[in-house]
Amino acid sequence: MILSFIATSKPKCHYSQWTRWGHCSVSCGNGVQIRARNRFSDTGCNGTLMDYRMCQLQPCMCVLTKEFYMGATGQKVPTDSKYLKLLVYV
């Protein structure tokens, strides 16, 4: 009895290079960046075509009037300017 083995190889999957990371999805605070790639073959591929990462830009700036600040906190505004700037993380 003669046994013969035929080597079968797994189909190779071919992808393009990843694109550069896109711009952050927000102009301030926490957002997401995306990059992508193409798949050149349909068999043997199980990798992702989209990649995501968190991005954090400068905190968002909100401007509140003295009246709003005093009404919300019951405290006097610790500045002489007409507006109080607070950093708000979204």
HTML snippet that shows the backbone in 3Dmol.js (N, CA, C, O; Angstrom):
<script src="https://3Dmol.org/build/3Dmol-min.js"></script>
<div id="view" style="width:600px;height:400px;position:relative"></div>
<script>
const pdb = `
ATOM      1  N   MET A   1       0.846  -1.167   0.000  1.00  0.00           N
ATOM      2  CA  MET A   1       0.000   0.000   0.000  1.00  0.00           C
ATOM      3  C   MET A   1       0.897   1.238   0.000  1.00  0.00           C
ATOM      4  O   MET A   1       1.809   1.355   0.819  1.00  0.00           O
ATOM      5  N   ILE A   2       0.636   2.131  -0.899  1.00  0.00           N
ATOM      6  CA  ILE A   2       1.418   3.354  -1.010  1.00  0.00           C
ATOM      7  C   ILE A   2       0.526   4.528  -0.631  1.00  0.00           C
ATOM      8  O   ILE A   2      -0.545   4.729  -1.203  1.00  0.00           O
ATOM      9  N   LEU A   3       0.990   5.288   0.338  1.00  0.00           N
ATOM     10  CA  LEU A   3       0.257   6.482   0.756  1.00  0.00           C
ATOM     11  C   LEU A   3       0.952   7.694   0.169  1.00  0.00           C
ATOM     12  O   LEU A   3       2.174   7.827   0.233  1.00  0.00           O
ATOM     13  N   SER A   4       0.185   8.530  -0.376  1.00  0.00           N
ATOM     14  CA  SER A   4       0.775   9.771  -0.875  1.00  0.00           C
ATOM     15  C   SER A   4       0.052  10.941  -0.227  1.00  0.00           C
ATOM     16  O   SER A   4      -1.171  10.935  -0.085  1.00  0.00           O
ATOM     17  N   PHE A   5       0.801  11.905   0.147  1.00  0.00           N
ATOM     18  CA  PHE A   5       0.244  13.085   0.795  1.00  0.00           C
ATOM     19  C   PHE A   5       0.396  14.270  -0.142  1.00  0.00           C
ATOM     20  O   PHE A   5       1.452  14.501  -0.732  1.00  0.00           O
ATOM     21  N   ILE A   6      -0.654  14.983  -0.250  1.00  0.00           N
ATOM     22  CA  ILE A   6      -0.613  16.189  -1.072  1.00  0.00           C
ATOM     23  C   ILE A   6      -0.650  17.372  -0.113  1.00  0.00           C
ATOM     24  O   ILE A   6      -1.583  17.532   0.674  1.00  0.00           O
ATOM     25  N   ALA A   7       0.351  18.165  -0.198  1.00  0.00           N
ATOM     26  CA  ALA A   7       0.410  19.334   0.679  1.00  0.00           C
ATOM     27  C   ALA A   7      -0.573  20.373   0.168  1.00  0.00           C
ATOM     28  O   ALA A   7      -0.524  20.806  -0.983  1.00  0.00           O
ATOM     29  N   THR A   8      -1.447  20.745   1.049  1.00  0.00           N
ATOM     30  CA  THR A   8      -2.374  21.815   0.692  1.00  0.00           C
ATOM     31  C   THR A   8      -2.008  23.026   1.526  1.00  0.00           C
ATOM     32  O   THR A   8      -1.812  22.926   2.737  1.00  0.00           O
ATOM     33  N   SER A   9      -1.921  24.123   0.895  1.00  0.00           N
ATOM     34  CA  SER A   9      -1.591  25.332   1.633  1.00  0.00           C
ATOM     35  C   SER A   9      -2.839  26.181   1.782  1.00  0.00           C
ATOM     36  O   SER A   9      -3.727  26.198   0.929  1.00  0.00           O
ATOM     37  N   LYS A  10      -2.864  26.868   2.882  1.00  0.00           N
ATOM     38  CA  LYS A  10      -3.975  27.769   3.155  1.00  0.00           C
ATOM     39  C   LYS A  10      -3.906  28.923   2.155  1.00  0.00           C
ATOM     40  O   LYS A  10      -2.825  29.455   1.903  1.00  0.00           O
ATOM     41  N   PRO A  11      -5.050  29.315   1.581  1.00  0.00           N
ATOM     42  CA  PRO A  11      -5.013  30.437   0.630  1.00  0.00           C
ATOM     43  C   PRO A  11      -4.457  31.687   1.314  1.00  0.00           C
ATOM     44  O   PRO A  11      -4.769  31.978   2.468  1.00  0.00           O
ATOM     45  N   LYS A  12      -3.635  32.404   0.578  1.00  0.00           N
ATOM     46  CA  LYS A  12      -3.052  33.616   1.142  1.00  0.00           C
ATOM     47  C   LYS A  12      -4.006  34.785   0.966  1.00  0.00           C
ATOM     48  O   LYS A  12      -4.658  34.951  -0.065  1.00  0.00           O
ATOM     49  N   CYS A  13      -4.054  35.561   1.991  1.00  0.00           N
ATOM     50  CA  CYS A  13      -4.900  36.750   1.957  1.00  0.00           C
ATOM     51  C   CYS A  13      -3.992  37.953   1.730  1.00  0.00           C
ATOM     52  O   CYS A  13      -2.920  38.051   2.327  1.00  0.00           O
ATOM     53  N   HIS A  14      -4.417  38.853   0.879  1.00  0.00           N
ATOM     54  CA  HIS A  14      -3.601  40.030   0.574  1.00  0.00           C
ATOM     55  C   HIS A  14      -4.384  41.299   0.896  1.00  0.00           C
ATOM     56  O   HIS A  14      -5.524  41.483   0.469  1.00  0.00           O
ATOM     57  N   TYR A  15      -3.736  42.159   1.660  1.00  0.00           N
ATOM     58  CA  TYR A  15      -4.325  43.445   2.047  1.00  0.00           C
ATOM     59  C   TYR A  15      -3.442  44.582   1.553  1.00  0.00           C
ATOM     60  O   TYR A  15      -2.245  44.404   1.325  1.00  0.00           O
ATOM     61  N   SER A  16      -4.044  45.741   1.394  1.00  0.00           N
ATOM     62  CA  SER A  16      -3.262  46.944   1.104  1.00  0.00           C
ATOM     63  C   SER A  16      -2.644  47.424   2.420  1.00  0.00           C
ATOM     64  O   SER A  16      -2.947  46.903   3.493  1.00  0.00           O
ATOM     65  N   GLN A  17      -1.782  48.417   2.313  1.00  0.00           N
ATOM     66  CA  GLN A  17      -1.249  49.057   3.519  1.00  0.00           C
ATOM     67  C   GLN A  17      -2.366  49.831   4.202  1.00  0.00           C
ATOM     68  O   GLN A  17      -3.322  50.248   3.547  1.00  0.00           O
ATOM     69  N   TRP A  18      -2.256  50.027   5.504  1.00  0.00           N
ATOM     70  CA  TRP A  18      -3.230  50.859   6.215  1.00  0.00           C
ATOM     71  C   TRP A  18      -3.109  52.300   5.722  1.00  0.00           C
ATOM     72  O   TRP A  18      -2.009  52.768   5.427  1.00  0.00           O
ATOM     73  N   THR A  19      -4.226  52.993   5.635  1.00  0.00           N
ATOM     74  CA  THR A  19      -4.187  54.424   5.332  1.00  0.00           C
ATOM     75  C   THR A  19      -3.642  55.153   6.555  1.00  0.00           C
ATOM     76  O   THR A  19      -3.487  54.557   7.621  1.00  0.00           O
ATOM     77  N   ARG A  20      -3.357  56.416   6.404  1.00  0.00           N
ATOM     78  CA  ARG A  20      -2.972  57.223   7.563  1.00  0.00           C
ATOM     79  C   ARG A  20      -4.190  57.383   8.463  1.00  0.00           C
ATOM     80  O   ARG A  20      -5.328  57.253   8.013  1.00  0.00           O
ATOM     81  N   TRP A  21      -3.940  57.666   9.732  1.00  0.00           N
ATOM     82  CA  TRP A  21      -5.052  57.906  10.654  1.00  0.00           C
ATOM     83  C   TRP A  21      -5.807  59.156  10.213  1.00  0.00           C
ATOM     84  O   TRP A  21      -5.191  60.165   9.872  1.00  0.00           O
ATOM     85  N   GLY A  22      -7.129  59.093  10.219  1.00  0.00           N
ATOM     86  CA  GLY A  22      -7.957  60.241   9.862  1.00  0.00           C
ATOM     87  C   GLY A  22      -7.959  61.271  10.977  1.00  0.00           C
ATOM     88  O   GLY A  22      -7.377  61.054  12.040  1.00  0.00           O
ATOM     89  N   HIS A  23      -8.609  62.377  10.729  1.00  0.00           N
ATOM     90  CA  HIS A  23      -8.734  63.428  11.741  1.00  0.00           C
ATOM     91  C   HIS A  23      -9.595  62.927  12.892  1.00  0.00           C
ATOM     92  O   HIS A  23     -10.408  62.018  12.722  1.00  0.00           O
ATOM     93  N   CYS A  24      -9.414  63.509  14.036  1.00  0.00           N
ATOM     94  CA  CYS A  24     -10.232  63.171  15.201  1.00  0.00           C
ATOM     95  C   CYS A  24     -11.679  63.566  14.897  1.00  0.00           C
ATOM     96  O   CYS A  24     -11.925  64.567  14.224  1.00  0.00           O
ATOM     97  N   SER A  25     -12.628  62.782  15.391  1.00  0.00           N
ATOM     98  CA  SER A  25     -14.048  63.002  15.080  1.00  0.00           C
ATOM     99  C   SER A  25     -14.650  64.206  15.793  1.00  0.00           C
ATOM    100  O   SER A  25     -15.785  64.585  15.501  1.00  0.00           O
ATOM    101  N   VAL A  26     -13.920  64.812  16.713  1.00  0.00           N
ATOM    102  CA  VAL A  26     -14.415  65.985  17.440  1.00  0.00           C
ATOM    103  C   VAL A  26     -13.360  67.092  17.369  1.00  0.00           C
ATOM    104  O   VAL A  26     -12.197  66.825  17.068  1.00  0.00           O
ATOM    105  N   SER A  27     -13.761  68.313  17.643  1.00  0.00           N
ATOM    106  CA  SER A  27     -12.807  69.415  17.632  1.00  0.00           C
ATOM    107  C   SER A  27     -12.254  69.694  19.027  1.00  0.00           C
ATOM    108  O   SER A  27     -11.262  70.409  19.170  1.00  0.00           O
ATOM    109  N   CYS A  28     -12.889  69.133  20.055  1.00  0.00           N
ATOM    110  CA  CYS A  28     -12.367  69.215  21.416  1.00  0.00           C
ATOM    111  C   CYS A  28     -12.939  68.040  22.200  1.00  0.00           C
ATOM    112  O   CYS A  28     -13.980  67.491  21.838  1.00  0.00           O
ATOM    113  N   GLY A  29     -12.258  67.658  23.268  1.00  0.00           N
ATOM    114  CA  GLY A  29     -12.721  66.518  24.066  1.00  0.00           C
ATOM    115  C   GLY A  29     -12.249  65.188  23.498  1.00  0.00           C
ATOM    116  O   GLY A  29     -11.250  65.133  22.782  1.00  0.00           O
ATOM    117  N   ASN A  30     -12.968  64.118  23.818  1.00  0.00           N
ATOM    118  CA  ASN A  30     -12.598  62.766  23.394  1.00  0.00           C
ATOM    119  C   ASN A  30     -13.311  62.377  22.105  1.00  0.00           C
ATOM    120  O   ASN A  30     -14.510  62.616  21.958  1.00  0.00           O
ATOM    121  N   GLY A  31     -12.577  61.779  21.177  1.00  0.00           N
ATOM    122  CA  GLY A  31     -13.163  61.363  19.908  1.00  0.00           C
ATOM    123  C   GLY A  31     -12.525  60.081  19.407  1.00  0.00           C
ATOM    124  O   GLY A  31     -11.862  59.368  20.161  1.00  0.00           O
ATOM    125  N   VAL A  32     -12.728  59.793  18.133  1.00  0.00           N
ATOM    126  CA  VAL A  32     -12.234  58.569  17.517  1.00  0.00           C
ATOM    127  C   VAL A  32     -11.533  58.906  16.207  1.00  0.00           C
ATOM    128  O   VAL A  32     -11.966  59.795  15.474  1.00  0.00           O
ATOM    129  N   GLN A  33     -10.451  58.193  15.918  1.00  0.00           N
ATOM    130  CA  GLN A  33      -9.781  58.278  14.630  1.00  0.00           C
ATOM    131  C   GLN A  33      -9.928  56.926  13.942  1.00  0.00           C
ATOM    132  O   GLN A  33      -9.965  55.882  14.594  1.00  0.00           O
ATOM    133  N   ILE A  34     -10.010  56.963  12.619  1.00  0.00           N
ATOM    134  CA  ILE A  34     -10.204  55.736  11.838  1.00  0.00           C
ATOM    135  C   ILE A  34      -9.153  55.652  10.746  1.00  0.00           C
ATOM    136  O   ILE A  34      -8.752  56.663  10.172  1.00  0.00           O
ATOM    137  N   ARG A  35      -8.715  54.436  10.470  1.00  0.00           N
ATOM    138  CA  ARG A  35      -7.887  54.169   9.298  1.00  0.00           C
ATOM    139  C   ARG A  35      -8.447  52.911   8.638  1.00  0.00           C
ATOM    140  O   ARG A  35      -9.159  52.133   9.273  1.00  0.00           O
ATOM    141  N   ALA A  36      -8.124  52.718   7.368  1.00  0.00           N
ATOM    142  CA  ALA A  36      -8.720  51.607   6.620  1.00  0.00           C
ATOM    143  C   ALA A  36      -7.683  50.955   5.713  1.00  0.00           C
ATOM    144  O   ALA A  36      -6.601  51.491   5.477  1.00  0.00           O
ATOM    145  N   ARG A  37      -8.049  49.795   5.222  1.00  0.00           N
ATOM    146  CA  ARG A  37      -7.238  49.094   4.225  1.00  0.00           C
ATOM    147  C   ARG A  37      -8.174  48.289   3.331  1.00  0.00           C
ATOM    148  O   ARG A  37      -9.321  48.035   3.697  1.00  0.00           O
ATOM    149  N   ASN A  38      -7.689  47.893   2.172  1.00  0.00           N
ATOM    150  CA  ASN A  38      -8.470  47.096   1.225  1.00  0.00           C
ATOM    151  C   ASN A  38      -8.029  45.638   1.281  1.00  0.00           C
ATOM    152  O   ASN A  38      -6.893  45.328   1.640  1.00  0.00           O
ATOM    153  N   ARG A  39      -8.944  44.760   0.920  1.00  0.00           N
ATOM    154  CA  ARG A  39      -8.639  43.335   0.820  1.00  0.00           C
ATOM    155  C   ARG A  39      -8.610  42.994  -0.657  1.00  0.00           C
ATOM    156  O   ARG A  39      -9.538  43.329  -1.394  1.00  0.00           O
ATOM    157  N   PHE A  40      -7.560  42.335  -1.091  1.00  0.00           N
ATOM    158  CA  PHE A  40      -7.398  42.017  -2.511  1.00  0.00           C
ATOM    159  C   PHE A  40      -7.824  40.595  -2.869  1.00  0.00           C
ATOM    160  O   PHE A  40      -7.913  40.262  -4.051  1.00  0.00           O
ATOM    161  N   SER A  41      -8.085  39.762  -1.884  1.00  0.00           N
ATOM    162  CA  SER A  41      -8.546  38.399  -2.165  1.00  0.00           C
ATOM    163  C   SER A  41      -9.713  38.064  -1.242  1.00  0.00           C
ATOM    164  O   SER A  41      -9.806  38.580  -0.129  1.00  0.00           O
ATOM    165  N   ASP A  42     -10.599  37.196  -1.717  1.00  0.00           N
ATOM    166  CA  ASP A  42     -11.802  36.887  -0.945  1.00  0.00           C
ATOM    167  C   ASP A  42     -11.670  35.632  -0.080  1.00  0.00           C
ATOM    168  O   ASP A  42     -12.507  35.399   0.793  1.00  0.00           O
ATOM    169  N   THR A  43     -10.667  34.848  -0.301  1.00  0.00           N
ATOM    170  CA  THR A  43     -10.556  33.607   0.456  1.00  0.00           C
ATOM    171  C   THR A  43      -9.410  33.684   1.454  1.00  0.00           C
ATOM    172  O   THR A  43      -8.383  34.313   1.198  1.00  0.00           O
ATOM    173  N   GLY A  44      -9.600  33.045   2.577  1.00  0.00           N
ATOM    174  CA  GLY A  44      -8.563  32.993   3.599  1.00  0.00           C
ATOM    175  C   GLY A  44      -8.361  34.284   4.361  1.00  0.00           C
ATOM    176  O   GLY A  44      -7.364  34.429   5.069  1.00  0.00           O
ATOM    177  N   CYS A  45      -9.279  35.222   4.236  1.00  0.00           N
ATOM    178  CA  CYS A  45      -9.126  36.516   4.904  1.00  0.00           C
ATOM    179  C   CYS A  45     -10.067  36.610   6.098  1.00  0.00           C
ATOM    180  O   CYS A  45     -11.265  36.354   5.981  1.00  0.00           O
ATOM    181  N   ASN A  46      -9.524  36.972   7.220  1.00  0.00           N
ATOM    182  CA  ASN A  46     -10.388  37.219   8.374  1.00  0.00           C
ATOM    183  C   ASN A  46      -9.940  38.444   9.156  1.00  0.00           C
ATOM    184  O   ASN A  46     -10.409  38.673  10.271  1.00  0.00           O
ATOM    185  N   GLY A  47      -9.052  39.222   8.590  1.00  0.00           N
ATOM    186  CA  GLY A  47      -8.584  40.447   9.242  1.00  0.00           C
ATOM    187  C   GLY A  47      -9.565  41.588   9.053  1.00  0.00           C
ATOM    188  O   GLY A  47     -10.393  41.569   8.142  1.00  0.00           O
ATOM    189  N   THR A  48      -9.464  42.565   9.909  1.00  0.00           N
ATOM    190  CA  THR A  48     -10.357  43.713   9.856  1.00  0.00           C
ATOM    191  C   THR A  48      -9.925  44.699   8.764  1.00  0.00           C
ATOM    192  O   THR A  48      -8.742  44.807   8.442  1.00  0.00           O
ATOM    193  N   LEU A  49     -10.892  45.406   8.209  1.00  0.00           N
ATOM    194  CA  LEU A  49     -10.603  46.400   7.173  1.00  0.00           C
ATOM    195  C   LEU A  49     -10.600  47.821   7.735  1.00  0.00           C
ATOM    196  O   LEU A  49     -10.126  48.751   7.083  1.00  0.00           O
ATOM    197  N   MET A  50     -11.135  47.983   8.955  1.00  0.00           N
ATOM    198  CA  MET A  50     -11.185  49.289   9.614  1.00  0.00           C
ATOM    199  C   MET A  50     -10.498  49.157  10.966  1.00  0.00           C
ATOM    200  O   MET A  50     -10.624  48.137  11.642  1.00  0.00           O
ATOM    201  N   ASP A  51      -9.774  50.194  11.348  1.00  0.00           N
ATOM    202  CA  ASP A  51      -9.081  50.214  12.624  1.00  0.00           C
ATOM    203  C   ASP A  51      -9.449  51.518  13.324  1.00  0.00           C
ATOM    204  O   ASP A  51      -9.511  52.569  12.686  1.00  0.00           O
ATOM    205  N   TYR A  52      -9.689  51.457  14.616  1.00  0.00           N
ATOM    206  CA  TYR A  52     -10.133  52.617  15.379  1.00  0.00           C
ATOM    207  C   TYR A  52      -9.203  52.858  16.557  1.00  0.00           C
ATOM    208  O   TYR A  52      -8.643  51.916  17.118  1.00  0.00           O
ATOM    209  N   ARG A  53      -9.041  54.120  16.931  1.00  0.00           N
ATOM    210  CA  ARG A  53      -8.337  54.448  18.162  1.00  0.00           C
ATOM    211  C   ARG A  53      -8.928  55.729  18.741  1.00  0.00           C
ATOM    212  O   ARG A  53      -9.472  56.564  18.019  1.00  0.00           O
ATOM    213  N   MET A  54      -8.810  55.859  20.035  1.00  0.00           N
ATOM    214  CA  MET A  54      -9.321  57.048  20.712  1.00  0.00           C
ATOM    215  C   MET A  54      -8.358  58.207  20.470  1.00  0.00           C
ATOM    216  O   MET A  54      -7.148  58.012  20.356  1.00  0.00           O
ATOM    217  N   CYS A  55      -8.902  59.393  20.394  1.00  0.00           N
ATOM    218  CA  CYS A  55      -8.078  60.593  20.300  1.00  0.00           C
ATOM    219  C   CYS A  55      -8.614  61.593  21.311  1.00  0.00           C
ATOM    220  O   CYS A  55      -9.820  61.659  21.552  1.00  0.00           O
ATOM    221  N   GLN A  56      -7.732  62.354  21.890  1.00  0.00           N
ATOM    222  CA  GLN A  56      -8.158  63.352  22.872  1.00  0.00           C
ATOM    223  C   GLN A  56      -7.514  64.671  22.521  1.00  0.00           C
ATOM    224  O   GLN A  56      -6.291  64.810  22.514  1.00  0.00           O
ATOM    225  N   LEU A  57      -8.352  65.623  22.233  1.00  0.00           N
ATOM    226  CA  LEU A  57      -7.871  66.957  21.910  1.00  0.00           C
ATOM    227  C   LEU A  57      -7.994  67.829  23.150  1.00  0.00           C
ATOM    228  O   LEU A  57      -8.329  67.336  24.227  1.00  0.00           O
ATOM    229  N   GLN A  58      -7.730  69.087  23.009  1.00  0.00           N
ATOM    230  CA  GLN A  58      -7.829  69.994  24.148  1.00  0.00           C
ATOM    231  C   GLN A  58      -9.241  69.944  24.728  1.00  0.00           C
ATOM    232  O   GLN A  58     -10.192  69.636  24.011  1.00  0.00           O
ATOM    233  N   PRO A  59      -9.384  70.243  26.014  1.00  0.00           N
ATOM    234  CA  PRO A  59     -10.718  70.235  26.623  1.00  0.00           C
ATOM    235  C   PRO A  59     -11.643  71.238  25.926  1.00  0.00           C
ATOM    236  O   PRO A  59     -11.184  72.241  25.379  1.00  0.00           O
ATOM    237  N   CYS A  60     -12.929  70.958  25.950  1.00  0.00           N
ATOM    238  CA  CYS A  60     -13.901  71.887  25.368  1.00  0.00           C
ATOM    239  C   CYS A  60     -14.069  73.084  26.302  1.00  0.00           C
ATOM    240  O   CYS A  60     -14.085  72.937  27.524  1.00  0.00           O
ATOM    241  N   MET A  61     -14.190  74.247  25.717  1.00  0.00           N
ATOM    242  CA  MET A  61     -14.328  75.469  26.496  1.00  0.00           C
ATOM    243  C   MET A  61     -15.784  75.933  26.443  1.00  0.00           C
ATOM    244  O   MET A  61     -16.375  76.044  25.369  1.00  0.00           O
ATOM    245  N   CYS A  62     -16.340  76.197  27.602  1.00  0.00           N
ATOM    246  CA  CYS A  62     -17.703  76.735  27.685  1.00  0.00           C
ATOM    247  C   CYS A  62     -17.633  78.094  28.354  1.00  0.00           C
ATOM    248  O   CYS A  62     -16.814  78.307  29.248  1.00  0.00           O
ATOM    249  N   VAL A  63     -18.471  78.997  27.936  1.00  0.00           N
ATOM    250  CA  VAL A  63     -18.510  80.322  28.537  1.00  0.00           C
ATOM    251  C   VAL A  63     -19.869  80.488  29.208  1.00  0.00           C
ATOM    252  O   VAL A  63     -20.915  80.367  28.570  1.00  0.00           O
ATOM    253  N   LEU A  64     -19.830  80.771  30.525  1.00  0.00           N
ATOM    254  CA  LEU A  64     -21.062  80.948  31.298  1.00  0.00           C
ATOM    255  C   LEU A  64     -21.113  82.371  31.835  1.00  0.00           C
ATOM    256  O   LEU A  64     -20.078  82.964  32.138  1.00  0.00           O
ATOM    257  N   THR A  65     -22.306  82.909  31.951  1.00  0.00           N
ATOM    258  CA  THR A  65     -22.443  84.249  32.536  1.00  0.00           C
ATOM    259  C   THR A  65     -22.294  84.165  34.044  1.00  0.00           C
ATOM    260  O   THR A  65     -22.472  83.101  34.636  1.00  0.00           O
ATOM    261  N   LYS A  66     -21.966  85.291  34.660  1.00  0.00           N
ATOM    262  CA  LYS A  66     -21.855  85.344  36.120  1.00  0.00           C
ATOM    263  C   LYS A  66     -23.178  84.933  36.764  1.00  0.00           C
ATOM    264  O   LYS A  66     -23.195  84.209  37.759  1.00  0.00           O
ATOM    265  N   GLU A  67     -24.266  85.395  36.195  1.00  0.00           N
ATOM    266  CA  GLU A  67     -25.584  85.098  36.762  1.00  0.00           C
ATOM    267  C   GLU A  67     -25.868  83.592  36.753  1.00  0.00           C
ATOM    268  O   GLU A  67     -26.395  83.051  37.725  1.00  0.00           O
ATOM    269  N   PHE A  68     -25.524  82.934  35.675  1.00  0.00           N
ATOM    270  CA  PHE A  68     -25.750  81.488  35.601  1.00  0.00           C
ATOM    271  C   PHE A  68     -24.890  80.766  36.636  1.00  0.00           C
ATOM    272  O   PHE A  68     -25.361  79.859  37.323  1.00  0.00           O
ATOM    273  N   TYR A  69     -23.610  81.181  36.741  1.00  0.00           N
ATOM    274  CA  TYR A  69     -22.706  80.547  37.700  1.00  0.00           C
ATOM    275  C   TYR A  69     -23.224  80.713  39.125  1.00  0.00           C
ATOM    276  O   TYR A  69     -23.255  79.750  39.892  1.00  0.00           O
ATOM    277  N   MET A  70     -23.630  81.935  39.481  1.00  0.00           N
ATOM    278  CA  MET A  70     -24.110  82.173  40.841  1.00  0.00           C
ATOM    279  C   MET A  70     -25.410  81.422  41.109  1.00  0.00           C
ATOM    280  O   MET A  70     -25.617  80.912  42.210  1.00  0.00           O
ATOM    281  N   GLY A  71     -26.292  81.352  40.102  1.00  0.00           N
ATOM    282  CA  GLY A  71     -27.538  80.615  40.271  1.00  0.00           C
ATOM    283  C   GLY A  71     -27.306  79.117  40.417  1.00  0.00           C
ATOM    284  O   GLY A  71     -28.001  78.458  41.190  1.00  0.00           O
ATOM    285  N   ALA A  72     -26.347  78.573  39.690  1.00  0.00           N
ATOM    286  CA  ALA A  72     -26.085  77.141  39.716  1.00  0.00           C
ATOM    287  C   ALA A  72     -25.302  76.706  40.941  1.00  0.00           C
ATOM    288  O   ALA A  72     -25.509  75.602  41.446  1.00  0.00           O
ATOM    289  N   THR A  73     -24.395  77.566  41.433  1.00  0.00           N
ATOM    290  CA  THR A  73     -23.531  77.163  42.546  1.00  0.00           C
ATOM    291  C   THR A  73     -23.856  77.856  43.853  1.00  0.00           C
ATOM    292  O   THR A  73     -23.459  77.385  44.919  1.00  0.00           O
ATOM    293  N   GLY A  74     -24.574  78.969  43.787  1.00  0.00           N
ATOM    294  CA  GLY A  74     -24.846  79.746  45.002  1.00  0.00           C
ATOM    295  C   GLY A  74     -23.617  80.491  45.489  1.00  0.00           C
ATOM    296  O   GLY A  74     -23.604  80.999  46.611  1.00  0.00           O
ATOM    297  N   GLN A  75     -22.585  80.563  44.661  1.00  0.00           N
ATOM    298  CA  GLN A  75     -21.338  81.238  45.039  1.00  0.00           C
ATOM    299  C   GLN A  75     -21.085  82.414  44.119  1.00  0.00           C
ATOM    300  O   GLN A  75     -21.569  82.470  42.988  1.00  0.00           O
ATOM    301  N   LYS A  76     -20.310  83.351  44.641  1.00  0.00           N
ATOM    302  CA  LYS A  76     -19.890  84.482  43.830  1.00  0.00           C
ATOM    303  C   LYS A  76     -18.823  84.050  42.830  1.00  0.00           C
ATOM    304  O   LYS A  76     -18.018  83.164  43.119  1.00  0.00           O
ATOM    305  N   VAL A  77     -18.819  84.662  41.682  1.00  0.00           N
ATOM    306  CA  VAL A  77     -17.817  84.353  40.662  1.00  0.00           C
ATOM    307  C   VAL A  77     -16.467  84.907  41.110  1.00  0.00           C
ATOM    308  O   VAL A  77     -16.367  86.090  41.437  1.00  0.00           O
ATOM    309  N   PRO A  78     -15.417  84.062  41.130  1.00  0.00           N
ATOM    310  CA  PRO A  78     -14.117  84.515  41.624  1.00  0.00           C
ATOM    311  C   PRO A  78     -13.292  85.289  40.599  1.00  0.00           C
ATOM    312  O   PRO A  78     -12.079  85.096  40.514  1.00  0.00           O
ATOM    313  N   THR A  79     -13.923  86.151  39.829  1.00  0.00           N
ATOM    314  CA  THR A  79     -13.202  86.954  38.841  1.00  0.00           C
ATOM    315  C   THR A  79     -13.993  88.229  38.591  1.00  0.00           C
ATOM    316  O   THR A  79     -15.187  88.286  38.883  1.00  0.00           O
ATOM    317  N   ASP A  80     -13.346  89.236  38.062  1.00  0.00           N
ATOM    318  CA  ASP A  80     -14.025  90.499  37.780  1.00  0.00           C
ATOM    319  C   ASP A  80     -14.547  90.579  36.357  1.00  0.00           C
ATOM    320  O   ASP A  80     -15.217  91.546  35.993  1.00  0.00           O
ATOM    321  N   SER A  81     -14.245  89.570  35.547  1.00  0.00           N
ATOM    322  CA  SER A  81     -14.693  89.625  34.157  1.00  0.00           C
ATOM    323  C   SER A  81     -16.181  89.312  34.066  1.00  0.00           C
ATOM    324  O   SER A  81     -16.764  88.766  35.002  1.00  0.00           O
ATOM    325  N   LYS A  82     -16.788  89.656  32.945  1.00  0.00           N
ATOM    326  CA  LYS A  82     -18.221  89.432  32.754  1.00  0.00           C
ATOM    327  C   LYS A  82     -18.532  87.945  32.602  1.00  0.00           C
ATOM    328  O   LYS A  82     -19.629  87.506  32.947  1.00  0.00           O
ATOM    329  N   TYR A  83     -17.581  87.165  32.091  1.00  0.00           N
ATOM    330  CA  TYR A  83     -17.806  85.746  31.845  1.00  0.00           C
ATOM    331  C   TYR A  83     -16.808  84.905  32.635  1.00  0.00           C
ATOM    332  O   TYR A  83     -15.687  85.334  32.906  1.00  0.00           O
ATOM    333  N   LEU A  84     -17.229  83.730  32.988  1.00  0.00           N
ATOM    334  CA  LEU A  84     -16.350  82.766  33.662  1.00  0.00           C
ATOM    335  C   LEU A  84     -16.152  81.604  32.722  1.00  0.00           C
ATOM    336  O   LEU A  84     -17.130  81.038  32.233  1.00  0.00           O
ATOM    337  N   LYS A  85     -14.924  81.234  32.456  1.00  0.00           N
ATOM    338  CA  LYS A  85     -14.654  80.110  31.560  1.00  0.00           C
ATOM    339  C   LYS A  85     -14.422  78.861  32.383  1.00  0.00           C
ATOM    340  O   LYS A  85     -13.614  78.866  33.312  1.00  0.00           O
ATOM    341  N   LEU A  86     -15.113  77.809  32.053  1.00  0.00           N
ATOM    342  CA  LEU A  86     -14.951  76.517  32.707  1.00  0.00           C
ATOM    343  C   LEU A  86     -14.530  75.497  31.678  1.00  0.00           C
ATOM    344  O   LEU A  86     -14.998  75.525  30.540  1.00  0.00           O
ATOM    345  N   LEU A  87     -13.644  74.591  32.072  1.00  0.00           N
ATOM    346  CA  LEU A  87     -13.255  73.501  31.181  1.00  0.00           C
ATOM    347  C   LEU A  87     -14.226  72.348  31.402  1.00  0.00           C
ATOM    348  O   LEU A  87     -14.442  71.913  32.533  1.00  0.00           O
ATOM    349  N   VAL A  88     -14.802  71.863  30.322  1.00  0.00           N
ATOM    350  CA  VAL A  88     -15.755  70.768  30.408  1.00  0.00           C
ATOM    351  C   VAL A  88     -15.229  69.618  29.582  1.00  0.00           C
ATOM    352  O   VAL A  88     -15.014  69.780  28.380  1.00  0.00           O
ATOM    353  N   TYR A  89     -15.012  68.449  30.191  1.00  0.00           N
ATOM    354  CA  TYR A  89     -14.562  67.279  29.476  1.00  0.00           C
ATOM    355  C   TYR A  89     -15.771  66.481  29.030  1.00  0.00           C
ATOM    356  O   TYR A  89     -16.624  66.115  29.839  1.00  0.00           O
ATOM    357  N   VAL A  90     -15.833  66.218  27.743  1.00  0.00           N
ATOM    358  CA  VAL A  90     -16.980  65.481  27.203  1.00  0.00           C
ATOM    359  C   VAL A  90     -16.583  64.048  26.966  1.00  0.00           C
ATOM    360  O   VAL A  90     -17.401  63.248  26.512  1.00  0.00           O
TER     361      VAL A  90
END
`;
const viewer = $3Dmol.createViewer("view");
viewer.addModel(pdb, "pdb");
viewer.setStyle({}, {cartoon: {color: "spectrum"}});
viewer.zoomTo();
viewer.render();
</script>
